Amino acid sequence: MEVDTAAAAAAGVPSRAERKALEKAKIVQRENERNAFKMRGPGKGVSSVKAVTGNEWFRQVARIMKKAEGARTAEESRALLRHRDAVEELRRRQVRSAVLKRKQEEVCDDSEVLRTKVAQLAEAVKQAQHLVVYTGAGISTAASIPDYRGPNGVWTQLQKGQAVCSSDLGKAEPTVTHMCIKMLHKENLVKHVVSQNCDGLHLRSGLPRHALSELHGNMFIEVCTSCTPAREYVRMFDVTERTSLHRHGTGRRCSHCAGDLRDTIVHFGERGTLEQPLNWRGASEAAERADVILCLGSSLKVLKKYACLWCMNRPAKRRPKLYIVNLQWTPKDDLATLKINGKCDDVMNLLMEDLDIQVPLYNKAEDPIFSLATPLRLEEEHSHSRSLIAPPAGQEDCSPDTQGLATDEPVQGGWFGRGYSKGRKKKKAP
Ligand SMILES: [Zn+2]
């Protein structure tokens, strides 16, 4: 974000390029150390543990270390003493992998702890002057949308080289958490919602658009950027089936200027420039005014990079208080006033109870998408194969007739498929 770069430069924070160079230097140094270590070989006196070279003697030390201290022979214990540097390197590795493992684990507070923590959160919500909510994939898992970095998340699966499949995303509906957030906004307790989800569920919960920043786009919205201002087309189906990293054309055209329509998704490595639905202005203004930030179901690994969301240019004491609800570790945990290890829906149910506000149920007949949507023109009816959001009972006949096209095949393309698996390259600004 340009806002970030300017703010970062002003605050004397190293630029992205500088940070990358530093990281790379560290990796190269570690690699060199490791190689030098292998080259040095077993050193003096190892003959008693069988003469070996390179990796193998390193493995021998590792093998000895795996044994309980009492189970080691005198000879093995002496070998460990002789190869202190190997022992230390192995210990460092053990610590590193233990930390990594712990960060990926999902932790749940027991019900007593959860209640106490939520009571604290409720107090903060009541006291807050300007509460802003940040949401991630964890709030949509109950709507059968895959989360991102959880054990079965999209990112985790792609890292393991597994294909990502999911039931049809158009069938997902706003969760308890979405509905609670909408209600808290209605009660004027939440001022703004910043989401990294593309599933459009905040919008469908009835949260007004001016109170929402969908930083990574909305899978139901395609836009014409040839029109000024950009013209939006809300659809009742996932518009991203043909799009991916750096390929945003949806294949349909603007009904006003015939320009190519594009999706609004921001893939990894891309810079989101669309004013809507990203609404960066709304997000940064909200963060600027926030005294409390509530993060729900996000690993924060991506959000943390958007410096303007965290007021990092201020001294720590004057930054907004952070409340984090997530099952896994997040990089902001140490800075948080309170970390709640729980499922978002559970926490929100308890929170609403404490605030004495009824949890509203999602009612399809009130889903704004049906009034926002632009029907496809006759010649466009076969321009997609994704299923339509089923209209509420009794209104079946008001939708364009493409229902028959819907298939139940696994969804592989679009905003959570190809694009995410590829994107590491950063697109240079022209
Ligand atoms: Zn146009």
Residues whose N, C-alpha, C, O or C-beta is under 5 A from the ligand:
A	BS01	ZN	C224 S226 C227 R231 C254 H256 C257 A258 G259
